[in-house]
Amino acid sequence: MKTVTIARGTLDQMMGQAEREFPFECCGFVIGDDVVEEVRPIRNTQNDRHSEDPARFSRDARTAFLMDPKGLLAVLNEVDRRKLAVKIIYHSHPDHDAYFSATDRAQACSFDPSEPDYPDIAYIVMSVRDGKFARAVAFVWDAGRKDFAETQLIVS
């Protein structure tokens, strides 16, 4: 099983964002290559969508995230322009454990429920309890099981 390695400074930035945005879920990307590793926070628009259409978006940002489309597109354009890759997609679970939920899986497999949209990207979920970072867990696609599996997260 593939392990996920992340720089201490990168994780610190993600943790800081998760604590600042508590009690709401935060989200974003880690982009880079073999030399570069950079955090790209994305605004969680779940509260906006919930306010506009509570029937369709029944959950607010305390229990769900929806990446701002403009922010998402900006990061993908940057990745293309700089010839980098999306290495990690991350989000937080305020006052909940760090696990890969059914909703997380559905978002990661939005085009085909049996396969991830990006099978080589790792996912990190952070637990934030009472506004303080508790733990981070990495998940990768396990092709044999046809599901996401927890894997070792190495912080260097």
FITI-619515 format. One record per residue (C-alpha): residue number from 1; residue in one letter; x, y negated, z negated. Coordinates in steps of 0.25 Angstrom, whole numbers. Each point is the difference from the previous one (the first is absolute). Last residue first. Example, Ala and Ser with C-alpha at 12.3 -4.5 7.8 and 13.67 -1.06 7.14 Angstrom:
BEGIN
SITE  2  S  55  4  -29
SITE  1  A  -6  14  -2
END
This chain:
BEGIN
SITE  156  S  36  -59  -30
SITE  155  V  -14  4  -3
SITE  154  I  -3  14  4
SITE  153  L  -15  4  1
SITE  152  Q  -1  15  1
SITE  151  T  -13  5  7
SITE  150  E  -15  0  -2
SITE  149  A  -7  7  12
SITE  148  F  -9  -6  11
SITE  147  D  -8  11  7
SITE  146  K  1  9  12
SITE  145  R  6  11  -9
SITE  144  G  11  3  10
SITE  143  A  1  -14  5
SITE  142  D  2  -6  -14
SITE  141  W  -1  -15  2
SITE  140  V  7  -8  -11
SITE  139  F  -3  -5  -13
SITE  138  A  8  -9  -10
SITE  137  V  -4  -3  -15
SITE  136  A  3  -13  -7
SITE  135  R  -2  -1  -15
SITE  134  A  -5  -9  -11
SITE  133  F  1  -15  5
SITE  132  K  -7  -9  -10
SITE  131  G  -13  -8  2
SITE  130  D  -8  9  -10
SITE  129  R  5  12  7
SITE  128  V  6  0  14
SITE  127  S  1  13  7
SITE  126  M  8  -1  14
SITE  125  V  -3  8  12
SITE  124  I  11  1  10
SITE  123  Y  -2  6  14
SITE  122  A  10  5  10
SITE  121  I  0  -2  15
SITE  120  D  3  12  9
SITE  119  P  -14  4  3
SITE  118  Y  -5  -13  4
SITE  117  D  -15  1  3
SITE  116  P  -1  12  -9
SITE  115  E  -6  13  6
SITE  114  S  -13  7  -3
SITE  113  P  -9  -12  -2
SITE  112  D  4  -5  13
SITE  111  F  1  -15  3
SITE  110  S  -1  -5  -14
SITE  109  C  9  11  -6
SITE  108  A  8  -10  -10
SITE  107  Q  -13  -7  -4
SITE  106  A  -7  14  -2
SITE  105  R  11  4  -9
SITE  104  D  0  -12  -8
SITE  103  T  -15  1  -2
SITE  102  A  2  15  -4
SITE  101  S  10  -5  -10
SITE  100  F  15  1  0
SITE  99  Y  3  -1  -15
SITE  98  A  7  -11  -9
SITE  97  D  -9  0  -12
SITE  96  H  -11  -10  -3
SITE  95  D  0  -14  -7
SITE  94  P  3  -7  13
SITE  93  H  3  10  11
SITE  92  S  11  -7  9
SITE  91  H  3  1  15
SITE  90  Y  12  4  9
SITE  89  I  3  3  14
SITE  88  I  14  4  2
SITE  87  K  10  1  12
SITE  86  V  -6  -9  10
SITE  85  A  11  -1  10
SITE  84  L  10  -10  5
SITE  83  K  3  -5  14
SITE  82  R  0  -15  -4
SITE  81  R  -11  -4  10
SITE  80  D  -8  14  -2
SITE  79  V  1  -1  -15
SITE  78  E  -4  -15  0
SITE  77  N  -12  3  8
SITE  76  L  -5  11  -9
SITE  75  V  2  -9  -12
SITE  74  A  -8  -11  7
SITE  73  L  -11  9  4
SITE  72  L  -2  5  -15
SITE  71  G  0  -14  -5
SITE  70  K  -10  -4  11
SITE  69  P  -9  12  -4
SITE  68  D  1  -2  -15
SITE  67  M  2  13  -6
SITE  66  L  -13  7  -6
SITE  65  F  2  4  -14
SITE  64  A  -9  8  -10
SITE  63  T  -3  2  -15
SITE  62  R  2  -14  -6
SITE  61  A  -1  -6  14
SITE  60  D  -15  2  0
SITE  59  R  -8  12  4
SITE  58  S  -13  0  7
SITE  57  F  6  -4  14
SITE  56  R  -12  3  9
SITE  55  A  -11  -4  -10
SITE  54  P  8  -11  -6
SITE  53  D  2  -7  13
SITE  52  E  6  -14  -1
SITE  51  S  4  1  -14
SITE  50  H  6  14  1
SITE  49  R  7  -4  13
SITE  48  D  7  -12  -7
SITE  47  N  3  9  -13
SITE  46  Q  6  10  9
SITE  45  T  9  -10  7
SITE  44  N  13  5  -6
SITE  43  R  11  -9  4
SITE  42  I  12  7  6
SITE  41  P  14  0  -7
SITE  40  R  12  3  9
SITE  39  V  11  6  -7
SITE  38  E  14  1  7
SITE  37  E  10  11  2
SITE  36  V  11  -2  10
SITE  35  V  12  9  2
SITE  34  D  -5  14  5
SITE  33  D  -13  -7  5
SITE  32  G  -10  -9  -6
SITE  31  I  -15  -3  -4
SITE  30  V  -6  2  -13
SITE  29  F  -15  -3  1
SITE  28  G  -11  -6  -8
SITE  27  C  -12  2  -10
SITE  26  C  -4  -6  -13
SITE  25  E  -12  5  -7
SITE  24  F  -8  -9  -9
SITE  23  P  2  -2  -16
SITE  22  F  11  -3  3
SITE  21  E  6  -8  12
SITE  20  R  12  -5  -8
SITE  19  E  3  14  -6
SITE  18  A  -1  7  14
SITE  17  Q  9  -11  6
SITE  16  G  10  2  -10
SITE  15  M  0  15  1
SITE  14  M  2  -2  15
SITE  13  Q  12  -9  -1
SITE  12  D  6  9  -11
SITE  11  L  -1  12  9
SITE  10  T  7  -8  11
SITE  9  G  11  -4  -10
SITE  8  R  2  14  -4
SITE  7  A  2  5  14
SITE  6  I  -9  11  5
SITE  5  T  2  14  3
SITE  4  V  -12  9  4
SITE  3  T  2  15  0
SITE  2  K  -4  9  12
SITE  1  M  -5  14  -4
END
